[in-house]
Amino acid sequence: MRSTRLPSLLGSRYGPLLVIQSAANLLLAVWLYLEYTHNPFMQTYVSNVLATDWPEIAIGVSVAIVAVVALALYGRRYSESLPARLGSKSKLEDLEEPSNLARLDMCPFCQTPLRPISEGRLQCRKCRRYFKSSLPKMAA
Ligand SMILES: [Zn+2]
């Protein structure tokens, strides 16, 4: 049952730690419940705490639930997008292979970004020089 609920987490290196922590939490919860059902002093204590501090307890419980849900969603998205991210990174490296392409988006005279005006033509935003998309022209 546990392995079907959290397969990705249990497959990671934190899996054993997670199982041990869950078991410890479950043991503590069961012990607290047994103590509560058999100890009248604890029953009065718990009812007093619930009567005086219930807004704080409600806020704490809701914050904990939100944190757990956010962590679960983040973990799932991270594990799913990791191969996609690696694939897109290798694609980007293929595109950046020619070294002169890296300078194309900057004017070599005033180091401002170039604006594409048509297919294969760029214009500097500051000095209005025109450039072909292959190599920058020296004069406009
Ligand atoms: Zn310029």
Backbone and ligand atoms as CSV (ligand in chain L), in Angstrom:
chain,resi,resn,atom,element,x,y,z
A,1,MET,N,N,0.829,-1.190,0.000
A,1,MET,CA,C,0.000,0.000,0.000
A,1,MET,C,C,0.869,1.249,0.000
A,2,ARG,N,N,1.938,1.259,0.827
A,2,ARG,CA,C,2.787,2.434,0.860
A,2,ARG,C,C,3.524,2.611,-0.463
A,3,SER,N,N,3.983,1.506,-1.040
A,3,SER,CA,C,4.765,1.616,-2.264
A,3,SER,C,C,3.900,2.062,-3.436
A,4,THR,N,N,2.599,1.784,-3.403
A,4,THR,CA,C,1.760,2.257,-4.504
A,4,THR,C,C,1.408,3.722,-4.326
A,5,ARG,N,N,1.423,4.225,-3.081
A,5,ARG,CA,C,1.059,5.627,-2.886
A,5,ARG,C,C,2.212,6.554,-3.220
A,6,LEU,N,N,3.429,6.203,-2.880
A,6,LEU,CA,C,4.559,7.100,-3.093
A,6,LEU,C,C,5.682,6.375,-3.833
A,7,PRO,N,N,5.452,5.994,-5.073
A,7,PRO,CA,C,6.498,5.200,-5.754
A,7,PRO,C,C,7.737,6.013,-6.061
A,8,SER,N,N,7.590,7.297,-6.458
A,8,SER,CA,C,8.773,8.058,-6.847
A,8,SER,C,C,9.641,8.371,-5.636
A,9,LEU,N,N,8.994,8.724,-4.516
A,9,LEU,CA,C,9.766,9.058,-3.325
A,9,LEU,C,C,10.462,7.820,-2.774
A,10,LEU,N,N,9.757,6.672,-2.823
A,10,LEU,CA,C,10.363,5.470,-2.263
A,10,LEU,C,C,11.491,4.965,-3.151
A,11,GLY,N,N,11.453,5.321,-4.436
A,11,GLY,CA,C,12.524,4.881,-5.311
A,11,GLY,C,C,13.796,5.672,-5.124
A,12,SER,N,N,13.671,6.891,-4.565
A,12,SER,CA,C,14.864,7.711,-4.411
A,12,SER,C,C,15.670,7.251,-3.210
A,13,ARG,N,N,16.789,7.984,-2.971
A,13,ARG,CA,C,17.655,7.568,-1.866
A,13,ARG,C,C,17.065,7.977,-0.530
A,14,TYR,N,N,16.006,8.822,-0.543
A,14,TYR,CA,C,15.344,9.174,0.704
A,14,TYR,C,C,14.251,8.171,1.061
A,15,GLY,N,N,14.051,7.165,0.249
A,15,GLY,CA,C,12.982,6.196,0.468
A,15,GLY,C,C,13.034,5.538,1.834
A,16,PRO,N,N,14.150,4.900,2.204
A,16,PRO,CA,C,14.205,4.247,3.530
A,16,PRO,C,C,13.964,5.221,4.671
A,17,LEU,N,N,14.539,6.422,4.583
A,17,LEU,CA,C,14.344,7.434,5.617
A,17,LEU,C,C,12.875,7.790,5.739
A,18,LEU,N,N,12.209,7.915,4.582
A,18,LEU,CA,C,10.788,8.278,4.584
A,18,LEU,C,C,9.965,7.191,5.254
A,19,VAL,N,N,10.295,5.932,4.962
A,19,VAL,CA,C,9.534,4.827,5.548
A,19,VAL,C,C,9.731,4.814,7.062
A,20,ILE,N,N,10.983,5.026,7.495
A,20,ILE,CA,C,11.260,5.002,8.934
A,20,ILE,C,C,10.543,6.148,9.626
A,21,GLN,N,N,10.569,7.337,8.991
A,21,GLN,CA,C,9.890,8.482,9.597
A,21,GLN,C,C,8.390,8.259,9.668
A,22,SER,N,N,7.808,7.690,8.602
A,22,SER,CA,C,6.371,7.435,8.625
A,22,SER,C,C,6.030,6.443,9.718
A,23,ALA,N,N,6.844,5.384,9.860
A,23,ALA,CA,C,6.587,4.391,10.895
A,23,ALA,C,C,6.684,5.021,12.281
A,24,ALA,N,N,7.699,5.882,12.478
A,24,ALA,CA,C,7.842,6.534,13.782
A,24,ALA,C,C,6.668,7.454,14.055
A,25,ASN,N,N,6.240,8.223,13.034
A,25,ASN,CA,C,5.092,9.100,13.220
A,25,ASN,C,C,3.849,8.305,13.557
A,26,LEU,N,N,3.660,7.196,12.865
A,26,LEU,CA,C,2.483,6.357,13.111
A,26,LEU,C,C,2.523,5.803,14.522
A,27,LEU,N,N,3.699,5.321,14.962
A,27,LEU,CA,C,3.841,4.801,16.323
A,27,LEU,C,C,3.508,5.872,17.351
A,28,LEU,N,N,4.047,7.085,17.145
A,28,LEU,CA,C,3.781,8.168,18.085
A,28,LEU,C,C,2.298,8.526,18.104
A,29,ALA,N,N,1.672,8.525,16.923
A,29,ALA,CA,C,0.251,8.859,16.864
A,29,ALA,C,C,-0.569,7.812,17.605
A,30,VAL,N,N,-0.222,6.534,17.383
A,30,VAL,CA,C,-0.958,5.460,18.069
A,30,VAL,C,C,-0.751,5.563,19.573
A,31,TRP,N,N,0.510,5.834,19.979
A,31,TRP,CA,C,0.797,5.956,21.412
A,31,TRP,C,C,0.028,7.129,22.015
A,32,LEU,N,N,-0.002,8.263,21.300
A,32,LEU,CA,C,-0.755,9.414,21.790
A,32,LEU,C,C,-2.237,9.070,21.918
A,33,TYR,N,N,-2.773,8.347,20.924
A,33,TYR,CA,C,-4.193,8.009,20.950
A,33,TYR,C,C,-4.491,7.095,22.127
A,34,LEU,N,N,-3.627,6.090,22.342
A,34,LEU,CA,C,-3.844,5.169,23.471
A,34,LEU,C,C,-3.744,5.927,24.788
A,35,GLU,N,N,-2.740,6.812,24.879
A,35,GLU,CA,C,-2.578,7.599,26.095
A,35,GLU,C,C,-3.805,8.466,26.337
A,36,TYR,N,N,-4.354,9.017,25.243
A,36,TYR,CA,C,-5.517,9.888,25.370
A,36,TYR,C,C,-6.732,9.099,25.837
A,37,THR,N,N,-6.888,7.880,25.321
A,37,THR,CA,C,-8.087,7.106,25.680
A,37,THR,C,C,-7.987,6.523,27.083
A,38,HIS,N,N,-6.765,6.332,27.635
A,38,HIS,CA,C,-6.622,5.691,28.929
A,38,HIS,C,C,-6.279,6.665,30.051
A,39,ASN,N,N,-5.953,7.918,29.715
A,39,ASN,CA,C,-5.482,8.844,30.736
A,39,ASN,C,C,-6.481,9.991,30.871
A,40,PRO,N,N,-7.258,10.044,31.945
A,40,PRO,CA,C,-8.247,11.131,32.092
A,40,PRO,C,C,-7.600,12.501,32.214
A,41,PHE,N,N,-6.383,12.565,32.790
A,41,PHE,CA,C,-5.710,13.861,32.888
A,41,PHE,C,C,-5.375,14.404,31.512
A,42,MET,N,N,-4.946,13.504,30.656
A,42,MET,CA,C,-4.620,13.949,29.302
A,42,MET,C,C,-5.881,14.360,28.553
A,43,GLN,N,N,-6.997,13.691,28.857
A,43,GLN,CA,C,-8.239,14.091,28.181
A,43,GLN,C,C,-8.630,15.515,28.559
A,44,THR,N,N,-8.522,15.834,29.839
A,44,THR,CA,C,-8.862,17.201,30.238
A,44,THR,C,C,-7.868,18.191,29.650
A,45,TYR,N,N,-6.572,17.792,29.616
A,45,TYR,CA,C,-5.565,18.683,29.043
A,45,TYR,C,C,-5.860,18.971,27.575
A,46,VAL,N,N,-6.169,17.885,26.838
A,46,VAL,CA,C,-6.425,18.051,25.402
A,46,VAL,C,C,-7.667,18.900,25.172
A,47,SER,N,N,-8.697,18.682,25.988
A,47,SER,CA,C,-9.915,19.473,25.785
A,47,SER,C,C,-9.661,20.940,26.128
A,48,ASN,N,N,-8.835,21.193,27.168
A,48,ASN,CA,C,-8.482,22.577,27.492
A,48,ASN,C,C,-7.709,23.233,26.357
A,49,VAL,N,N,-6.718,22.501,25.832
A,49,VAL,CA,C,-5.905,23.058,24.745
A,49,VAL,C,C,-6.780,23.341,23.535
A,50,LEU,N,N,-7.676,22.394,23.223
A,50,LEU,CA,C,-8.543,22.591,22.062
A,50,LEU,C,C,-9.487,23.762,22.284
A,51,ALA,N,N,-9.943,23.946,23.541
A,51,ALA,CA,C,-10.899,25.016,23.789
A,51,ALA,C,C,-10.232,26.377,23.710
A,52,THR,N,N,-8.969,26.473,24.158
A,52,THR,CA,C,-8.332,27.784,24.197
A,52,THR,C,C,-7.582,28.102,22.921
A,53,ASP,N,N,-6.968,27.095,22.310
A,53,ASP,CA,C,-6.041,27.375,21.218
A,53,ASP,C,C,-6.545,26.892,19.864
A,54,TRP,N,N,-7.869,26.699,19.690
A,54,TRP,CA,C,-8.275,26.052,18.436
A,54,TRP,C,C,-8.012,26.883,17.193
A,55,PRO,N,N,-8.037,28.235,17.223
A,55,PRO,CA,C,-7.685,28.934,15.966
A,55,PRO,C,C,-6.242,28.693,15.552
A,56,GLU,N,N,-5.328,28.739,16.538
A,56,GLU,CA,C,-3.932,28.491,16.200
A,56,GLU,C,C,-3.742,27.070,15.688
A,57,ILE,N,N,-4.440,26.120,16.316
A,57,ILE,CA,C,-4.298,24.732,15.867
A,57,ILE,C,C,-4.833,24.572,14.451
A,58,ALA,N,N,-5.986,25.207,14.169
A,58,ALA,CA,C,-6.549,25.103,12.825
A,58,ALA,C,C,-5.604,25.710,11.803
A,59,ILE,N,N,-5.016,26.883,12.147
A,59,ILE,CA,C,-4.094,27.536,11.218
A,59,ILE,C,C,-2.873,26.648,10.993
A,60,GLY,N,N,-2.344,26.085,12.091
A,60,GLY,CA,C,-1.170,25.238,11.952
A,60,GLY,C,C,-1.444,24.016,11.104
A,61,VAL,N,N,-2.599,23.377,11.324
A,61,VAL,CA,C,-2.924,22.171,10.565
A,61,VAL,C,C,-3.105,22.504,9.092
A,62,SER,N,N,-3.790,23.622,8.787
A,62,SER,CA,C,-3.998,23.961,7.375
A,62,SER,C,C,-2.688,24.324,6.709
A,63,VAL,N,N,-1.814,25.032,7.435
A,63,VAL,CA,C,-0.504,25.374,6.864
A,63,VAL,C,C,0.286,24.104,6.577
A,64,ALA,N,N,0.223,23.137,7.501
A,64,ALA,CA,C,0.947,21.884,7.295
A,64,ALA,C,C,0.403,21.146,6.078
A,65,ILE,N,N,-0.935,21.132,5.915
A,65,ILE,CA,C,-1.523,20.438,4.769
A,65,ILE,C,C,-1.090,21.107,3.475
A,66,VAL,N,N,-1.139,22.449,3.450
A,66,VAL,CA,C,-0.741,23.181,2.241
A,66,VAL,C,C,0.725,22.891,1.916
A,67,ALA,N,N,1.570,22.864,2.946
A,67,ALA,CA,C,2.993,22.614,2.712
A,67,ALA,C,C,3.201,21.217,2.141
A,68,VAL,N,N,2.481,20.228,2.686
A,68,VAL,CA,C,2.649,18.858,2.196
A,68,VAL,C,C,2.201,18.760,0.746
A,69,VAL,N,N,1.054,19.383,0.414
A,69,VAL,CA,C,0.563,19.324,-0.963
A,69,VAL,C,C,1.528,20.018,-1.917
A,70,ALA,N,N,2.042,21.193,-1.479
A,70,ALA,CA,C,2.967,21.921,-2.345
A,70,ALA,C,C,4.236,21.118,-2.563
A,71,LEU,N,N,4.745,20.487,-1.507
A,71,LEU,CA,C,5.952,19.675,-1.648
A,71,LEU,C,C,5.708,18.509,-2.592
A,72,ALA,N,N,4.537,17.876,-2.476
A,72,ALA,CA,C,4.240,16.727,-3.340
A,72,ALA,C,C,4.154,17.164,-4.796
A,73,LEU,N,N,3.467,18.284,-5.054
A,73,LEU,CA,C,3.344,18.772,-6.431
A,73,LEU,C,C,4.705,19.153,-6.983
A,74,TYR,N,N,5.516,19.863,-6.152
A,74,TYR,CA,C,6.835,20.276,-6.617
A,74,TYR,C,C,7.706,19.063,-6.931
A,75,GLY,N,N,7.664,18.073,-6.052
A,75,GLY,CA,C,8.473,16.887,-6.282
A,75,GLY,C,C,8.068,16.168,-7.556
A,76,ARG,N,N,6.734,16.080,-7.807
A,76,ARG,CA,C,6.286,15.377,-9.000
A,76,ARG,C,C,6.696,16.148,-10.253
A,77,ARG,N,N,6.522,17.501,-10.235
A,77,ARG,CA,C,6.866,18.280,-11.406
A,77,ARG,C,C,8.365,18.212,-11.673
A,78,TYR,N,N,9.157,18.265,-10.593
A,78,TYR,CA,C,10.606,18.227,-10.771
A,78,TYR,C,C,11.036,16.904,-11.391
A,79,SER,N,N,10.495,15.791,-10.881
A,79,SER,CA,C,10.924,14.493,-11.392
A,79,SER,C,C,10.433,14.288,-12.823
A,80,GLU,N,N,9.262,14.872,-13.183
A,80,GLU,CA,C,8.767,14.687,-14.544
A,80,GLU,C,C,9.520,15.560,-15.535
A,81,SER,N,N,9.880,16.793,-15.123
A,81,SER,CA,C,10.467,17.713,-16.082
A,81,SER,C,C,11.970,17.549,-16.190
A,82,LEU,N,N,12.571,16.709,-15.382
A,82,LEU,CA,C,14.030,16.582,-15.436
A,82,LEU,C,C,14.516,16.038,-16.781
A,83,PRO,N,N,13.961,14.944,-17.321
A,83,PRO,CA,C,14.429,14.489,-18.643
A,83,PRO,C,C,14.139,15.494,-19.728
A,84,ALA,N,N,12.970,16.166,-19.673
A,84,ALA,CA,C,12.646,17.170,-20.685
A,84,ALA,C,C,13.642,18.311,-20.625
A,85,ARG,N,N,14.013,18.704,-19.398
A,85,ARG,CA,C,14.959,19.804,-19.271
A,85,ARG,C,C,16.318,19.422,-19.853
A,86,LEU,N,N,16.754,18.183,-19.578
A,86,LEU,CA,C,18.026,17.745,-20.118
A,86,LEU,C,C,17.979,17.723,-21.633
A,87,GLY,N,N,16.849,17.291,-22.212
A,87,GLY,CA,C,16.732,17.246,-23.662
A,87,GLY,C,C,16.790,18.626,-24.269
A,88,SER,N,N,16.069,19.598,-23.669
A,88,SER,CA,C,16.069,20.940,-24.228
A,88,SER,C,C,17.439,21.576,-24.071
A,89,LYS,N,N,18.167,21.235,-23.009
A,89,LYS,CA,C,19.486,21.814,-22.825
A,89,LYS,C,C,20.437,21.349,-23.928
A,90,SER,N,N,20.376,20.045,-24.276
A,90,SER,CA,C,21.253,19.563,-25.332
A,90,SER,C,C,20.867,20.179,-26.669
A,91,LYS,N,N,19.564,20.426,-26.892
A,91,LYS,CA,C,19.137,21.102,-28.117
A,91,LYS,C,C,19.722,22.506,-28.179
A,92,LEU,N,N,19.679,23.218,-27.053
A,92,LEU,CA,C,20.221,24.579,-27.031
A,92,LEU,C,C,21.708,24.574,-27.329
A,93,GLU,N,N,22.423,23.593,-26.815
A,93,GLU,CA,C,23.855,23.531,-27.077
A,93,GLU,C,C,24.128,23.280,-28.560
A,94,ASP,N,N,23.254,22.503,-29.215
A,94,ASP,CA,C,23.415,22.299,-30.646
A,94,ASP,C,C,23.204,23.592,-31.411
A,95,LEU,N,N,22.229,24.404,-30.951
A,95,LEU,CA,C,21.941,25.649,-31.659
A,95,LEU,C,C,23.067,26.654,-31.478
A,96,GLU,N,N,23.724,26.633,-30.333
A,96,GLU,CA,C,24.739,27.630,-30.056
A,96,GLU,C,C,26.111,27.244,-30.605
A,97,GLU,N,N,26.168,26.242,-31.446
A,97,GLU,CA,C,27.454,25.728,-31.884
A,97,GLU,C,C,28.296,26.751,-32.645
A,98,PRO,N,N,27.753,27.521,-33.613
A,98,PRO,CA,C,28.599,28.543,-34.248
A,98,PRO,C,C,28.841,29.697,-33.288
A,99,SER,N,N,30.126,30.082,-33.138
A,99,SER,CA,C,30.448,31.045,-32.088
A,99,SER,C,C,30.040,32.459,-32.488
A,100,ASN,N,N,29.944,32.773,-33.833
A,100,ASN,CA,C,29.600,34.140,-34.209
A,100,ASN,C,C,28.124,34.431,-33.993
A,101,LEU,N,N,27.313,33.389,-33.814
A,101,LEU,CA,C,25.894,33.625,-33.598
A,101,LEU,C,C,25.630,34.277,-32.252
A,102,ALA,N,N,26.541,34.094,-31.308
A,102,ALA,CA,C,26.304,34.639,-29.982
A,102,ALA,C,C,26.361,36.158,-29.983
A,103,ARG,N,N,27.101,36.778,-30.954
A,103,ARG,CA,C,27.234,38.227,-30.970
A,103,ARG,C,C,26.134,38.893,-31.776
A,104,LEU,N,N,25.261,38.106,-32.401
A,104,LEU,CA,C,24.318,38.684,-33.347
A,104,LEU,C,C,23.284,39.577,-32.681
A,105,ASP,N,N,22.953,39.312,-31.451
A,105,ASP,CA,C,21.881,40.078,-30.839
A,105,ASP,C,C,22.388,41.365,-30.195
A,106,MET,N,N,23.699,41.661,-30.318
A,106,MET,CA,C,24.238,42.885,-29.729
A,106,MET,C,C,24.933,43.710,-30.812
A,107,CYS,N,N,24.752,45.028,-30.760
A,107,CYS,CA,C,25.474,45.906,-31.673
A,107,CYS,C,C,26.938,45.945,-31.254
A,108,PRO,N,N,27.904,45.724,-32.197
A,108,PRO,CA,C,29.323,45.748,-31.806
A,108,PRO,C,C,29.833,47.159,-31.541
A,109,PHE,N,N,29.081,48.181,-31.881
A,109,PHE,CA,C,29.550,49.559,-31.692
A,109,PHE,C,C,29.085,50.134,-30.347
A,110,CYS,N,N,27.828,49.920,-30.014
A,110,CYS,CA,C,27.346,50.504,-28.764
A,110,CYS,C,C,26.819,49.460,-27.789
A,111,GLN,N,N,26.979,48.182,-28.090
A,111,GLN,CA,C,26.631,47.099,-27.155
A,111,GLN,C,C,25.170,47.178,-26.687
A,112,THR,N,N,24.289,47.552,-27.623
A,112,THR,CA,C,22.869,47.558,-27.298
A,112,THR,C,C,22.186,46.445,-28.086
A,113,PRO,N,N,21.059,45.969,-27.641
A,113,PRO,CA,C,20.395,44.862,-28.337
A,113,PRO,C,C,19.926,45.264,-29.732
A,114,LEU,N,N,20.046,44.318,-30.675
A,114,LEU,CA,C,19.599,44.557,-32.040
A,114,LEU,C,C,18.130,44.195,-32.171
A,115,ARG,N,N,17.472,44.909,-33.095
A,115,ARG,CA,C,16.048,44.677,-33.300
A,115,ARG,C,C,15.876,44.025,-34.673
A,116,PRO,N,N,15.245,42.872,-34.778
A,116,PRO,CA,C,15.003,42.274,-36.095
A,116,PRO,C,C,13.927,43.067,-36.836
A,117,ILE,N,N,14.270,43.528,-38.062
A,117,ILE,CA,C,13.306,44.325,-38.826
A,117,ILE,C,C,12.715,43.512,-39.968
A,118,SER,N,N,13.462,42.557,-40.524
A,118,SER,CA,C,12.893,41.681,-41.552
A,118,SER,C,C,13.708,40.393,-41.545
A,119,GLU,N,N,13.448,39.530,-42.516
A,119,GLU,CA,C,14.159,38.255,-42.587
A,119,GLU,C,C,15.631,38.497,-42.885
A,120,GLY,N,N,16.512,38.162,-41.950
A,120,GLY,CA,C,17.942,38.302,-42.167
A,120,GLY,C,C,18.472,39.708,-41.978
A,121,ARG,N,N,17.655,40.639,-41.465
A,121,ARG,CA,C,18.143,42.011,-41.270
A,121,ARG,C,C,17.842,42.457,-39.850
A,122,LEU,N,N,18.837,43.104,-39.248
A,122,LEU,CA,C,18.702,43.581,-37.871
A,122,LEU,C,C,19.083,45.047,-37.818
A,123,GLN,N,N,18.527,45.760,-36.853
A,123,GLN,CA,C,18.864,47.173,-36.684
A,123,GLN,C,C,19.176,47.438,-35.225
A,124,CYS,N,N,20.242,48.262,-35.011
A,124,CYS,CA,C,20.586,48.640,-33.651
A,124,CYS,C,C,19.551,49.628,-33.130
A,125,ARG,N,N,19.170,49.455,-31.894
A,125,ARG,CA,C,18.166,50.352,-31.316
A,125,ARG,C,C,18.732,51.749,-31.056
A,126,LYS,N,N,20.045,51.849,-30.873
A,126,LYS,CA,C,20.622,53.128,-30.448
A,126,LYS,C,C,21.185,53.906,-31.639
A,127,CYS,N,N,22.117,53.304,-32.401
A,127,CYS,CA,C,22.774,54.053,-33.471
A,127,CYS,C,C,22.113,53.814,-34.820
A,128,ARG,N,N,21.098,52.995,-34.912
A,128,ARG,CA,C,20.313,52.763,-36.135
A,128,ARG,C,C,21.139,52.132,-37.247
A,129,ARG,N,N,22.274,51.506,-36.964
A,129,ARG,CA,C,23.023,50.781,-37.978
A,129,ARG,C,C,22.266,49.506,-38.327
A,130,TYR,N,N,22.387,49.112,-39.615
A,130,TYR,CA,C,21.744,47.887,-40.072
A,130,TYR,C,C,22.767,46.771,-40.119
A,131,PHE,N,N,22.324,45.541,-39.853
A,131,PHE,CA,C,23.200,44.378,-39.875
A,131,PHE,C,C,22.492,43.242,-40.579
A,132,LYS,N,N,23.290,42.483,-41.359
A,132,LYS,CA,C,22.780,41.197,-41.844
A,132,LYS,C,C,22.819,40.206,-40.689
A,133,SER,N,N,22.017,39.204,-40.789
A,133,SER,CA,C,21.971,38.242,-39.699
A,133,SER,C,C,23.172,37.311,-39.693
A,134,SER,N,N,24.011,37.321,-40.767
A,134,SER,CA,C,25.185,36.461,-40.774
A,134,SER,C,C,26.338,37.108,-40.033
A,135,LEU,N,N,26.780,38.303,-40.514
A,135,LEU,CA,C,27.890,39.003,-39.846
A,135,LEU,C,C,27.565,40.494,-39.822
A,136,PRO,N,N,28.009,41.214,-38.815
A,136,PRO,CA,C,27.708,42.642,-38.754
A,136,PRO,C,C,28.470,43.430,-39.829
A,137,LYS,N,N,27.785,44.334,-40.495
A,137,LYS,CA,C,28.432,45.242,-41.439
A,137,LYS,C,C,29.161,46.342,-40.669
A,138,MET,N,N,30.231,46.869,-41.253
A,138,MET,CA,C,30.989,47.880,-40.535
A,138,MET,C,C,30.341,49.250,-40.625
A,139,ALA,N,N,29.649,49.556,-41.712
A,139,ALA,CA,C,29.032,50.881,-41.844
A,139,ALA,C,C,27.635,50.710,-42.419
A,140,ALA,N,N,26.794,51.663,-42.100
A,140,ALA,CA,C,25.422,51.576,-42.574
A,140,ALA,C,C,25.212,52.535,-43.745
L,1,ZN,ZN,ZN,24.616,50.399,-32.330
